[in-house]
Amino acid sequence: MKLYYTPSACSLASHIVLNELGLKYDSETVDLKTHKTAKGEDFYKINPKGYVPVLVLDNGQMLTEGVAILTYLTDLDSSKEKADRYQQLECLVFIATELHKTISSLFGYKEAPKEIITGIKDKVAKRFDFMDKKLANREFVIGKAFGPADAYLFTVLNWCPHLGIDLGLWKNLVSFVKRIQARPAVQKTLQQEGI
Ligand SMILES: N[C@@H](CCC(=O)N[C@@H](CS)C(=O)NCC(=O)O)C(=O)O
């Protein structure tokens, strides 16, 4: 398998899950400004959508869309019971559509009028209220073990300090980030991505 990723981007979640599961993989970084890979290839030729993450499977098939990649990787782990698979999926879709895309739109809105930025932040705040309550008295987003939703939530929460979102308002989210960050596989991934 080969993962195309950009440091700190949403591909971090897939990268974390690869390391959490101890899977063998190659990787290559992508510069999202130039859409060139580290080896100088035109990234649009690899993924016509132009975005990370991309996972190229051992049979040469290409998988895009974070939720699909995270689910594929998790399904490779036969040791895990699959009882919470649909809860994980529900949560992954929530993170992708309600958090990832809303939060990341702030990257592009740095110059936008204040009302637009405030509107986006208000929406994010409601979603964070929900996740904060969900994480009260529990270690992981779903079930009793680390799963793909934890990797993905950690990834998008990591963007907040750079976007003027004060996570300190959500104590359970803050402790979640600390907990996940301390995991050896997450530490390894952060080092690999140089962040
Ligand atoms: N729908 C895609 C979106 C992925 C996405 O937004 N990737 C961003 C980084 S977090 C990206 O590569 N953007 C560059 C671009 O769109 O050209 C997914 O969920 O995987």
The ligand as an SDF file (V2000), in Angstrom:
LIG
                    3D

 20 19  0  0  0  0  0  0  0  0999 V2000
  -13.6600   14.6670    0.2550 N   0  0  0  0  0  0  0  0  0  0  0  0
  -12.2580   14.5060    0.5340 C   0  0  0  0  0  0  0  0  0  0  0  0
  -11.6640   15.8550    0.8650 C   0  0  0  0  0  0  0  0  0  0  0  0
  -10.1920   15.7660    1.1670 C   0  0  0  0  0  0  0  0  0  0  0  0
   -9.6050   17.1520    1.3880 C   0  0  0  0  0  0  0  0  0  0  0  0
  -10.3020   18.1180    1.6710 O   0  0  0  0  0  0  0  0  0  0  0  0
   -8.2620   17.2210    1.3000 N   0  0  0  0  0  0  0  0  0  0  0  0
   -7.5740   18.4850    1.4130 C   0  0  0  0  0  0  0  0  0  0  0  0
   -6.5830   18.4600    2.5500 C   0  0  0  0  0  0  0  0  0  0  0  0
   -7.3830   18.3070    4.1340 S   0  0  0  0  0  0  0  0  0  0  0  0
   -6.8070   18.7140    0.1320 C   0  0  0  0  0  0  0  0  0  0  0  0
   -6.0290   17.8670   -0.2900 O   0  0  0  0  0  0  0  0  0  0  0  0
   -7.0230   19.8750   -0.5300 N   0  0  0  0  0  0  0  0  0  0  0  0
   -6.3120   20.2480   -1.7070 C   0  0  0  0  0  0  0  0  0  0  0  0
   -7.1810   20.4610   -2.9050 C   0  0  0  0  0  0  0  0  0  0  0  0
   -8.4250   20.3260   -2.7930 O   0  0  0  0  0  0  0  0  0  0  0  0
   -6.6180   20.7910   -3.9530 O   0  0  0  0  0  0  0  0  0  0  0  0
  -12.0360   13.5220    1.6840 C   0  0  0  0  0  0  0  0  0  0  0  0
  -12.8900   13.4910    2.5910 O   0  0  0  0  0  0  0  0  0  0  0  0
  -11.0350   12.7860    1.6790 O   0  0  0  0  0  0  0  0  0  0  0  0
  1  2  1  0
  2  3  1  0
  2 18  1  0
  3  4  1  0
  4  5  1  0
  5  6  2  0
  5  7  1  0
  7  8  1  0
  8  9  1  0
  8 11  1  0
  9 10  1  0
 11 12  2  0
 11 13  1  0
 13 14  1  0
 14 15  1  0
 15 16  2  0
 15 17  1  0
 18 19  2  0
 18 20  1  0
M  END
$$$$
